[in-house]
Amino acid sequence: MRISSLLSTAVLSGCLSAVAFSPAAFADVKLIGSGASFPQPIYAKWFKDFSAANKGVRVDYQSKGSGAGIQDFINQVVDFAGSDAAMSDEEIGQVKSGAVLLPMTAGEIVLTYNLKGVEELKLPRAVYPAIFTGEITRWNDPKIAEANPGVDLPDEDITVVVRSDSSGTTYVFTGHLAAVDDGFKDSVGQGKSPQWPKSDKFVKAPKNDGVTATVKQTPGAIGYVEYGFAKLTKAPVAMLENQSGAFVAPGPESGAAALASAEFPSGNLPGSDVPDLRAWIYDPEGEKAYPIATFTWLIFPETQDAEKAQVARDLVEYCLTKGQQSADAMGYIPLPANVVETVREVSQKIQ
Amino acid sequence: MASNPFKNAASASTVSGPPSGGDYLADSVFRTVALTCAALIVVLILYILWEIGGLAVPAMAQHGLGFVSGTSWNVSQEEFGVLPEIWGTLYSSLLALVLGGVFGVAIAIFLTQDFIHARLAAVFRTIVELLAAIPSVVYGLWGIYVVIPLLRPGAEWLHQHLGFIPLFGTELSGPGLAPAALVLAIMILPTVAAISVDAFRRIPYKVKEAAYGMGTTRWEAILKVMLPTASSGILAALVLGFGRALGETMALAMLIGNSNQINLSLFAPANTLASLLASSFPEAGQVEVQALMYAAVVLLVITLIVNIAGLAIQQYTVRKFEGKT
């Protein structure tokens, strides 16, 4: 009798302490998010690992596209959203519960090409925007040949492959081209699905994988994709001339160098006391910086029920610490230490 | 008591008998269920139309008929026009229908007119129908990796030697109308073939015997007797195939090049309505969604016109060739 009561007390207290000390003190909390497809591979891994490490917590993410994610967030059908194009002031104004925008990881956009026998291709600053406005149409154009001495450039038309769907990747890419080249800014301009020149040498393919596949199958083609996709398929990528005149290949170091020049705007998001972390690196400085890089954001509501807020903060913390370590291997750029600090601070605004 | 002789018959252990109360009940229940299901289909179609139309109304009011004749799709300027897409949809579907129709009917003749053993024909038929089970994305990938490289040498030759003909006016840069139409033709092949086979099968055997009896050769019998007799079924097959081609999305989005231009050349990239919808929806803002809904309405109207036209032609041929009124 005595023994059994002792036993039950022990078991009970054991249970209690287990509940009290385990990180998963919440009863089933589920966070649902949707948005950008560009960071989907790494988000999928992070959220899966985070859910596995925390019992009773589940984080689901649906990659629908940045625009759809923001729309869902405004309509409050999701707990958080992912976006490559951050959010415009107007969109933030529509969110009733306030928005906290946190850069989570960053990626590079690369130019992949299909030229037989050309293993290294350098594209000067004046050339690659002109390819995308349709001004430079031949691979053996003197401007390309000048930058690539000793490379046997074929006498072939350039087939330009762009995205057929509206996308954050296109938004960032055209943003860079518009910043670098006035001709591009006036003719095509920045947009999620801009008006590309009407020509039978411009073809459109859906999503990152569609562009990659089309370039791979079309001799003389060039297209822009997220670095991770080019890395995964081992597609050749061009070296681009950056602001200081150096030709730089994409990669973790050159990407980190590009992020280093990012400066967050001072001040808060409109209508709230949440610091504004929307930084665009359309034309990074620095000799080693790869010219086209971008942050991608997670967006949380400023106010929500306490349990969800706690899980959201834990999730951000996890992404900033353990998550960043897997970024490199997956073709993303880990956030610089100072950015991690800033993001951690701002994440406390999720209440 | 014996007012109803059938009742007596039921009590005798014969197979036949008057329907019992249960039979009546089952009958009426079945009738009601069938009617409801049929009505639900109509209601569903009306609901879809109402929903899409409702969302499209603001765009319709704003762009009017200019939407159908406009040629640019520029979201930032809020300029929306779908003429290139309408052109691409009809052009690619027609090409696919010609290719798929010819091959589909040829397959049907081959399988039903005693060219091969009936068992072998059944095997072939199953294989053709298996084509319908392949997902659209797989067709798209197959198109990119197999069809386009296969077409390239021929397309280049045609462009170099016969480039003055508008059909071959441009080089094949990769995705374009020709590979899209070719893959589309393969996709509608099982529909056309299967329904045509059924149409040939429905012809009573006597008809063929009579034709042979009159001294026709095999080909005369096929071309002058069997084909006209089966024509209404074959037309139904072609209309269904064309409808399938009009609405096909994923494979086309991957193969057609999604370029907003009207070009007669078979090798130029083009765009279709379904592909435009699939590509633009996920990231579309409110204004663009309205325009996309308008585009969906345009696609629905095109499909409707095609179906009605198909039905009219079918009835005409029934009257003409099958002697029914």
Boltz contact constraints between the chains, C-beta under 6 A:
constraints:
  - contact:
      token1: [A, 64]
      token2: [B, 282]
      max_distance: 6.0
  - contact:
      token1: [A, 65]
      token2: [B, 282]
      max_distance: 6.0
  - contact:
      token1: [A, 65]
      token2: [B, 283]
      max_distance: 6.0
  - contact:
      token1: [A, 67]
      token2: [B, 283]
      max_distance: 6.0
  - contact:
      token1: [A, 68]
      token2: [B, 282]
      max_distance: 6.0
  - contact:
      token1: [A, 159]
      token2: [B, 173]
      max_distance: 6.0
  - contact:
      token1: [A, 159]
      token2: [B, 174]
      max_distance: 6.0
  - contact:
      token1: [A, 164]
      token2: [B, 258]
      max_distance: 6.0
  - contact:
      token1: [A, 164]
      token2: [B, 279]
      max_distance: 6.0
  - contact:
      token1: [A, 165]
      token2: [B, 279]
      max_distance: 6.0
  - contact:
      token1: [A, 166]
      token2: [B, 280]
      max_distance: 6.0
  - contact:
      token1: [A, 166]
      token2: [B, 283]
      max_distance: 6.0
  - contact:
      token1: [A, 191]
      token2: [B, 76]
      max_distance: 6.0
  - contact:
      token1: [A, 192]
      token2: [B, 283]
      max_distance: 6.0
  - contact:
      token1: [A, 193]
      token2: [B, 75]
      max_distance: 6.0
  - contact:
      token1: [A, 195]
      token2: [B, 74]
      max_distance: 6.0
  - contact:
      token1: [A, 198]
      token2: [B, 261]
      max_distance: 6.0
  - contact:
      token1: [A, 200]
      token2: [B, 170]
      max_distance: 6.0
  - contact:
      token1: [A, 200]
      token2: [B, 268]
      max_distance: 6.0
  - contact:
      token1: [A, 201]
      token2: [B, 173]
      max_distance: 6.0
  - contact:
      token1: [A, 203]
      token2: [B, 174]
      max_distance: 6.0
  - contact:
      token1: [A, 203]
      token2: [B, 175]
      max_distance: 6.0
  - contact:
      token1: [A, 203]
      token2: [B, 257]
      max_distance: 6.0
  - contact:
      token1: [A, 203]
      token2: [B, 269]
      max_distance: 6.0
  - contact:
      token1: [A, 204]
      token2: [B, 258]
      max_distance: 6.0
  - contact:
      token1: [A, 206]
      token2: [B, 253]
      max_distance: 6.0
  - contact:
      token1: [A, 206]
      token2: [B, 279]
      max_distance: 6.0
  - contact:
      token1: [A, 210]
      token2: [B, 254]
      max_distance: 6.0
  - contact:
      token1: [A, 213]
      token2: [B, 144]
      max_distance: 6.0
  - contact:
      token1: [A, 214]
      token2: [B, 174]
      max_distance: 6.0
  - contact:
      token1: [A, 217]
      token2: [B, 144]
      max_distance: 6.0
  - contact:
      token1: [A, 217]
      token2: [B, 148]
      max_distance: 6.0
  - contact:
      token1: [A, 218]
      token2: [B, 174]
      max_distance: 6.0
